[in-house]
Amino acid sequence: MKQSTFLKIAAGAAAAAVGGAFVYMRATRPPVINPDVPEPVRPVDLGRYVGKWYELARHENRFEKGLDGCTAEYAQRDGGKIEVVNRGMRGWPDGDVQEARATAIIADEQSNAKLKVAFFGPLYTGDYWVLDHDEAYSWAIVGEPTGRYLWVLSRDARPEPAEAEAILKRVEELGYDRWALRPTRQS
């Protein structure tokens, strides 16, 4: 086989693979649960935001499907970057831990509430908006501009029921359907 024919076949196969991956990703996106995503409510002090968060609830998505015991840990790094380590357990409470690492950069330096997060190197970059948080940084509501993804985070794996309910009410006040969220089991 001539080299030019081989290159044409290889290029066609690569284009088909990329196209197929794009179609799959578009087809498996979660539905919109807020068509009018609000701007973040308040600025974020990154020094107070970093650390470990427990996921209380999320809008289910393909990359976390079936995971419980989910946490997110953030650490500031040199050059204004933030290291992100997400963990969850498939087969909770005794299953295998899944981990995803990413690097985030600030996308809005005025508020620090909008970030760009890159998983798998530069192959996937997503928006990460801290839509709201309390003054003590004990909870946060995180979304992105399409209204398809939402995470409810807490510093406590199992906050008091009244506090959890107040956070979910805040989710509704931001325009999200709280009943579309999947509660995350935590130990």
C-alpha positions in Angstrom: 0.0 0.0 0.0 1.3 3.4 -0.9 2.2 5.8 2.0 -0.3 8.4 0.7 -3.1 5.9 0.7 -2.3 4.8 4.2 -2.2 8.4 5.4 -5.6 9.0 3.8 -7.1 6.0 5.5 -5.5 6.9 8.9 -6.7 10.5 8.6 -10.2 9.3 7.7 -10.3 6.9 10.7 -9.1 9.6 13.0 -11.7 12.0 11.8 -14.4 9.4 12.2 -13.3 8.6 15.8 -13.2 12.3 16.7 -16.6 12.8 15.1 -18.1 9.8 16.9 -16.7 11.0 20.2 -18.3 14.4 19.7 -21.7 12.9 18.8 -21.5 10.6 21.8 -20.7 13.5 24.2 -23.5 15.7 22.8 -26.0 12.8 22.9 -25.2 11.9 26.6 -25.3 15.4 28.0 -27.8 15.9 30.9 -30.9 17.9 30.2 -31.0 21.6 31.1 -32.4 22.2 34.6 -32.0 25.9 34.5 -32.4 27.8 31.2 -31.4 31.1 32.9 -28.2 30.4 34.8 -27.5 33.3 37.1 -24.2 35.0 37.4 -22.2 34.1 40.5 -23.7 35.9 43.5 -20.6 36.9 45.3 -16.8 36.9 44.9 -14.7 33.9 46.0 -11.8 34.1 48.3 -9.7 31.3 46.9 -7.7 30.9 50.1 -10.9 30.0 51.9 -12.4 28.0 49.1 -9.5 25.6 48.7 -9.6 22.4 50.7 -11.9 19.4 50.8 -15.6 19.5 49.9 -18.2 16.8 50.1 -20.8 16.5 47.4 -24.3 16.6 48.9 -26.2 16.4 45.6 -25.6 16.8 41.9 -27.4 16.8 38.6 -26.5 13.3 37.3 -24.0 13.3 34.5 -22.1 10.6 32.5 -18.8 11.1 34.2 -20.1 10.6 37.8 -22.9 8.2 37.0 -23.5 5.8 39.9 -20.8 7.3 42.1 -21.3 8.0 45.8 -19.0 9.2 48.6 -17.9 12.0 46.2 -15.5 14.6 47.3 -13.6 17.4 45.6 -10.3 18.8 46.8 -8.8 22.0 45.6 -5.2 23.3 46.2 -3.6 26.5 45.0 -0.5 26.0 43.0 2.2 28.2 41.5 1.2 30.5 38.6 -2.4 31.0 39.8 -3.4 27.5 39.0 -5.6 25.3 41.2 -5.2 21.6 41.4 -8.5 19.7 41.5 -8.9 16.1 42.7 -12.4 14.6 42.4 -13.1 11.2 44.0 -16.1 9.0 44.1 -16.9 5.4 44.9 -18.6 3.0 42.5 -20.4 0.3 44.6 -20.7 2.4 47.7 -19.9 2.0 50.6 -17.2 -0.7 49.9 -16.5 -0.3 46.2 -13.7 1.0 44.1 -12.6 4.6 44.3 -12.6 6.5 41.0 -10.4 9.5 40.8 -10.2 12.4 38.3 -7.5 15.0 38.4 -7.6 18.4 36.8 -6.1 21.8 36.7 -8.2 25.0 37.0 -7.4 28.6 36.1 -9.3 31.7 37.0 -11.5 32.9 34.2 -12.8 36.0 36.0 -10.2 37.7 38.1 -12.6 40.3 39.4 -14.7 37.8 41.3 -12.6 34.5 41.2 -16.0 32.8 40.9 -15.6 31.6 37.4 -12.9 29.1 36.5 -11.9 26.9 33.5 -11.1 23.4 34.5 -9.1 21.1 32.3 -9.4 17.3 32.7 -7.3 14.9 30.7 -4.8 17.6 29.8 -6.2 20.0 27.2 -8.7 17.4 25.8 -11.6 18.6 27.9 -12.0 22.0 29.4 -15.2 23.0 31.2 -16.6 26.0 32.9 -16.9 25.9 36.7 -18.9 28.7 38.3 -19.2 29.1 42.1 -22.8 30.4 41.9 -23.1 31.0 45.6 -21.5 30.1 49.0 -22.1 31.1 52.5 -19.9 33.6 54.3 -18.1 30.9 56.3 -17.4 28.8 53.2 -19.3 25.8 54.8 -21.3 25.2 51.6 -21.2 26.1 47.9 -23.4 25.7 44.9 -21.4 25.1 41.7 -22.7 25.2 38.1 -21.8 26.3 34.6 -23.4 28.5 32.0 -25.5 25.9 30.1 -27.6 25.0 33.1 -26.9 21.2 32.5 -24.6 20.6 35.5 -24.9 21.5 39.1 -23.2 20.4 42.3 -24.1 21.1 45.9 -21.1 21.0 48.2 -20.5 21.1 51.9 -17.5 21.0 54.2 -19.4 18.5 56.3 -20.1 15.1 54.8 -23.4 15.0 56.6 -24.7 18.4 57.5 -27.7 18.8 59.8 -30.9 18.3 58.0 -32.1 21.9 58.5 -28.8 23.2 57.0 -29.1 20.8 54.0 -32.7 21.9 53.4 -31.6 25.6 53.5 -28.9 24.9 50.9 -31.5 23.1 48.6 -33.9 26.1 49.0 -31.0 28.3 47.9 -30.6 26.0 44.8 -34.3 26.7 44.0 -33.8 30.5 44.5 -31.1 30.4 41.9 -33.6 28.9 39.4 -32.7 25.2 39.5 -35.1 22.3 39.9 -33.9 20.8 43.2 -35.9 17.7 42.5 -33.7 17.0 39.4 -30.7 16.6 41.7 -29.4 13.2 42.8 -28.5 13.0 46.5 -25.0 11.7 47.1 -24.6 9.1 49.8 -21.8 9.9 52.2 -20.4 7.9 55.1 
